[in-house]
Amino acid sequence: MIWSYIFDKSELAKAFGGTSADLSSGNEIMFSLSAESEADVQEWIRMARQAGGTIFREAAYDEYGFFYGGFADPDGHKFNVLLIEPGM
């Protein structure tokens, strides 16, 4: 089972003790999340979409054989979810 929580801006400001950045003009970091199966990667993408995130890469294999997907939360923070297979 995968659990995640996306803060709204007012809750995030309380947690940070300040204001959050405007990500509409660009990003400086992308968070990488590891998954144990293709189904886990697909579930992260599904949950992100359901929570109001923007999918910038559907879960799929790339030309190098990596299976991953990518999303941005409603504030624009970017995440990729990468299948970590044994031996990687």
Buried (B, 14 or more C-beta within 10 A) or exposed (E): EEEEEBBEEEEBEEEEEEEBEEBEEEEEEEEEBEBEEBEBBBBBBBBBEEEEBEBEBEBEEEEEEBBBBBBBBBBBBBBBBBBBEEEE
